[in-house]
Amino acid sequence: MMDPVGLVQQISVVALPLIFAITLHEAAHGFVAYALGDDTAKRMGRVTLNPLRHIDPFGTIILPAMLMIMGGFLFGWAKPVPVNFSKLRPSRMGMVLVAIAGPGTNIVLAVLAIVLIRYVGLLPDAGVDWARLNLANAITLNLLLAVFNMLPIPPLDGGRVAVGLLPRPLGLRLARMENTGVLFLLGALVLLPMLGRALGLPLDPFDTIIQPAVNWLLELLVSVFGGQ
């Protein structure tokens, strides 16, 4: 049986990177929205780097813990930062910038972890393995969140980017998926893999789209920022 200290360390190397990846993603939306003229998040105390202000008890803690125990696809969310898009200046491009700020922050965090992991050997021996696992998981989780959130399906960030960049008629049509997009995503992530296993076909979007994109982005960032 694992000792309590070992159990805490095992949980922390996943929990800490995940909490910071999710909550700083949301914080970035608030910072950019405030910079572009919308003070909604600011008035609600959400323009802050304090993770506690962004944690959703179920989406940030309970659900990821359950998925980690079951060994499934690690997934979670923070409390969405409220944004009044009508206050943004410029309006459509402001929506794009607010949306892309979240995945962009995840990529910055991944780059930071890629740089820092080269120096874990400078730490005391007792902390080297713990720090290396934290940083390795930070790289993977941040890139996973960035890629997943950039899928062009509302209400994901990629969907809002697409709405802002497409010609207005097409953007408005895509924006109508805001309320049904979550159901579409759940069906794609849960039902398609089940159907694929039953038919013997590669229908899991995680294996066919998300993971290859994460691998490509990881190789690119390591080649640029990883050093020797």
N, C-alpha and C positions, 0 to 999 in steps of 0.2 A: 504493500500500500504506500502511495506517495506521501511524503511528509508535507505538512501544511505550507512550509516555505516553498518547496518545489512546486506545489499546486498553484500558489499565488504567482510564482514566476511564469509558469506555463500559461496561465490565463492572461497575465499582464502583457506578454509579448504579442498577443493578438488584440487584446482589448485596448491598450493604449494607442497603437497606430490607427485602429479602426475609429475610435472616438475622435481623435484629432483630425483624421481624414474627413469624416462626415461633418463634424461641427464647423471646421474651418472652411469647408466647402460652402456651407450655408452663410457663414459670416461674410465671405467674399461677396455674395449677392448683395448683402446689406450695405457694405462699404461702397460698392460701385453705384448702387441705386442712390445712395445719399450724395455721392459726388456728382451725379447727373440730375439732381434736383428733387428727388423723392425722399422726404424725411419720415416716411411711415415707419420704417424699421428703427430709425433713430429714436423716435418718440416711444417706441415699445422696448427700448433697451437692447436691441438686437444688433446694433452696429458696435460689436465688441469681439475681441479675440478670446474672451472667457468661454471655454467649452460648456460650462454649466448653464449658460444662457441659451444654448442651442440644443441641448440634449432632449430627445423625446424618450421617455422611459421605456416604451415598448420598442420603438424602431431603432433606438441607439444601443439599448442594453439587452432587453429580454429576448427579442427576436434573434440578434446575432449570437447570443449565448446558446439559444436552443439549436440554431443551425450548426454552431461549432460542435456541440455535443453529438448531434446526429451525423456530423461529417458531411453536411450538404454544402451547397453554393452559399458562400458567406455574403449576406445581404443586409442592408439596414438603411436607416434614414434619420435625419435630425428634424427638429421642428422647422417647417418651411418659413423662410424669411418673407414677411408680407411686403409686396411691392405694388405700388400704384403706378402702372405703366403709363397712365395718362399724364403723370407729372414729369416723366422723364424728358429731357431735352438733350439731343434730338429724340423723338418718340420711337420710331421703328428701330433705328440703329442703337438707341439706348437700351431697348429690350434685348437686342443681340449682345451688347456688351455686358449687361447684367447677367444674362444667361451663361455666357461663356466664362464669366469670372469664376464660377464654381469649379468646373473641370480644369480651368487654367491654374487655379490654386492647387488642385491635386497634382498636376504635373510639376509645379514648382516644388511641392513637398517631396515628390518622388526624386527630383533632381537633387534636392538638399540631402536626402537619405543616401543617394548614390555617391555623393561627394564625401559625406561623413563616414560611410562604412569603411572607407579606406584607412581611417585613423583609429578604429576601435582598438587596435593593438597597443595604443598608447595608454589605454585605461588600465587600472589594476586588474590582475588576472581574474579575480572573482567576478568582475563585471563585464568581461570581454564577450562571453557567449551570450549573455542576456542582451547586451547592447547590439550585438550583431544580428540576433534574431529579431529584435525590435525594428531595426533599420531595414532588414530584408523584407519583413512583413509590411513595413511602411511603403516600400517601393511597390510591392505587388498590389496592395490594397488601394493605394492612390491611383495607380495606373488603371486598375480594374474599375474604380469609380469614375475616372475620367472618361474611359471608353464607353462604359455603360450609359452614363448620363449624356453622352454626345450622340446616342442613337436618335435619328430624326423623327421621334414620335412624341408629340405632346402627351403629358406635361413634362417630359424630360427636358433638360436644358437644350439638347440638340434639336428637339422639336421646336422650341421657341426661337432658336437661331434660324432654323429653316423658315419659320413663319415670317421672321423679320427680313430675310434675304430674298425669298421668293417674290415674284410679281404679286401685287396685292390680291388679285382674285384667287390665285392658288394659295397664297398665305392664309387668307380668310377661310378657305375650305379646309386646310390642314388644321387651323386653329380650332375648328369645330370638334376635333378629336380630343380636346382637353379633358373632357369628362369620361370618355370611353377608352382613352389611351392606356390607362392603368389596367383595365380588364384585358385589353389586347396584349399588353406585356406579360401579365400573369399567364394568359393562355399560351403565349409563345414560350415562356420559360418553364412552364409546368406541363402543359398538355402536349406540346410538340415533342419533347423528349420521350414522353410515355408512348406516343404514337410511333415515334421512330424506333423505339425498342421493340414494339409489337410487330412492326413491318420489316425490321432489320435494315432501316434506312437512316442515314445521318441527318436527322432533323433537329438536333439540339442546337439552338442558336448560340449557346455558350461555347460549344466546341467548334462550330463552323464559322462564327463571326467574331464574338467577343474575345476569346482566348487568342486566336491568331493576331488580332489587332493589338492586344496587350503585349504579345511576344515581339511583334514588329517594333512597337514603340519602345519597349524595354531595350532591345538591341540598339536602336537609334540613340537613345539617351545615354546608354553605357558607353557607346563608341565616342560620343561627344564629351561627356562629363566624367567618365569613369577613370580616366587616366591610365597609367600603366599597371 
